[in-house]
Amino acid sequence: MSFATTAPSEVIRDFAREVARDLALVPKQIQSKYLYDALGSSLFESICRLPWYRITRAEARLLTRRASEMVAPIADPVTLLELGCGSGEKVALLAEALRNRRRRVAIHLIDISPTALELSERTLGALEHVSVVGHRATYEEGLRHAARERPPHGGLLVLFLGSNIGNFDSPASQEFLAEIRRALRPGDGLLLGADLVKPVDELMLAYDDPLGVTAAFNKNLLVRMNRELDANFDLKAFEHRAVWNPIDRRVEMHLVSARPQTVSIAKSGVDVKFEDGESIWTESSYKYQPREIVELVSSVGFESHAQWIDPEARFALSLFVAE
Ligand SMILES: C[S@@+](CC[C@H](N)C(=O)[O-])C[C@H]1O[C@@H](n2cnc3c(N)ncnc32)[C@H](O)[C@@H]1O
């Protein structure tokens, strides 16, 4: 498989339009969903294996130990729907916990990255009691399609793992959780993985690792724009920076211009000027207190069922049931 896969024309059209719009904002920004082309998804899988990025291992530990409790409230036949599935290894742990119910499990995978979908489909291919449908779509589009395709009977468990919720600011997270609730029926579930506030030095190592893998993940956005949007970003003239914003309790990732420069992005129809030290804000990762997660999700029509915390990495998995 080649890393430089060509995206369909409508994906490139949206990318070009949103880049032009968001680089005109102050501060300049690009939505984090664009970090995940084929190479971006592979680099993210490498980040998950770094000793300093503990989210994936913490969540997998909780799922391995408690998956049966997590699926227990959901009625048969169960449909699992994962938003932003990545490698599919976590949904596989939940599907495994459903095996002893002796019913087929339908799994809907929603991810903007074709590479993530391929990886997940391969991971789940080993499980003979599941049937898998992949949706290459944004969370919102995929949720709408998958909710329409679910069977009339049985329960649906939505998985929003890996602290993907942390990429949304507070109003947007509440709005998106309400959208999830509207797609569900009473008795359906939401399993939400969220990273907790922890010492700043730990957070900095997770988002600016000594091997430079996170820097490569961030800078690959420039490579992607050069390839897909006919841009002329000079990769040597931008640096990866992660900063902890204590007021908003989020880690921000930026691409910082190392000199004054103008970059042309042909397919977006713009020439973008950068001052020395000016940045493009590419991702936010909000960090939570356990109680905040319960309050946030309960405010949009869910009842809190249980919360499991990994004390080592300070990571929470919270299970909610739609009222
Ligand atoms: C941080 S990774 C987490 C993957 C996996 N959930 C895990 O816990 O390891 C985020 C995943 O969500 C996908 N993604 C990011 N933003 C998205 C969006 N707005 N709509 C759909 N998928 C998105 C990415 O392609 C990536 O596979």
The ligand as an ORCA input file, in Angstrom:
! r2SCAN-3c Opt
* xyz 0 1
  C      -6.570     10.145     18.348
  S      -7.010      8.925     17.164
  C      -7.778      7.735     18.265
  C      -8.019      6.414     17.638
  C      -8.672      5.379     18.563
  N     -10.013      5.795     18.956
  C      -7.833      5.137     19.785
  O      -8.374      5.336     20.870
  O      -6.675      4.756     19.669
  C      -8.382      9.686     16.368
  C      -9.023      8.859     15.257
  O     -10.229      9.534     14.860
  C     -10.193      9.869     13.475
  N     -10.775     11.221     13.370
  C     -10.262     12.386     13.840
  N     -11.130     13.391     13.650
  C     -12.212     12.862     13.013
  C     -13.466     13.389     12.554
  N     -13.767     14.682     12.732
  N     -14.341     12.549     11.997
  C     -14.036     11.222     11.823
  N     -12.885     10.659     12.240
  C     -11.994     11.466     12.825
  C      -8.734      9.797     13.060
  O      -8.586      9.450     11.710
  C      -8.165      8.740     14.007
  O      -8.269      7.443     13.471
*
